[in-house]
Amino acid sequence: MACTVHPVLPGVYHIADGMGVCQTLLVGEREALLVDAGYGIENIRQVVEGITSLPYRVILTHGHHDHVLGAQWFDETWMFPEDQEDFAEFTGEPTRRRILDSAKSKGLPVDEEAYLAATIPMPKPLSEQTIDLGGITAQIIHVPAHTPGSCVVYVKERQLLLTADDWNPCTWAFFPKALPAQVFRSNVRKLFDLPFTHVLCSHRPVLYERSTMQAFFDGITDEALYAAPRVTIGGWETTNT
């Protein structure tokens, strides 16, 4: 398998798949929590069960393909219902075929027939809550930004924030359903009320300091937004950026 496992803090494993997206496994004394499921090219279930023998559940931070196609390896997952429409779109056959082409171009071994035929049940409705895993807790917070159903996870005992795609060093805010930039910024900035010191995001395998994320949002002023030149992003030409 092309997955690589990065133990970044006690009980915290950041898992990068061969397609370049990361999932995070939180392991407590009684149970575990997998945050996101990746592209599904590799059997992420085998990876999780190679790390821990504890019972675990799987939450999806939002409905985009690179976070949800791996749900095919699990019996059930949970996600905020605002992203159900995206989930249905991004797990459909056209998206799967596009991902298969990308995986093959990277030289990843793929069972194309199984990937296309896999059943991916609609996630169960997720809500804001704190899950006690035993020794560490996972506070699930709904933060509409990258998508209307996006969520983040705060791990108090590790002073750790899992931002998923609500923040990456290169944050994509141009999707049709992404919230307007000012609202996106306002919603995510509220997270700085939490006493986190470190951040894990979905598209980098490394642990970031809070100051890196803080500097990113400090730079998104109204002046900077209004002065930014209009750009065209290939494939998203009709999106107002």
Buried (B, 14 or more C-beta within 10 A) or exposed (E): BBBEBBEBBEBBBBBBBBBBBBBBBBBBEEBBBBBBBBBBBBBBBEBBEEBBEBEBBBBBBBBBBBBBBBBBBBEEBBBBBBBBBBBEEBBEEEBBEEBBEBBEEEEBEBEEEEBEEBEBEBBEEBEEEEBEBEEBBBBBBBBBBBBBBBBBBBBBBBBBBBBBBBBBEEBEBEBEBBBEBEEBBEBBEEBEEBEBEBBBBBBBBEBBEBEEBEEBBEEBEEEEEEEEEEEEEEEBEEEEB
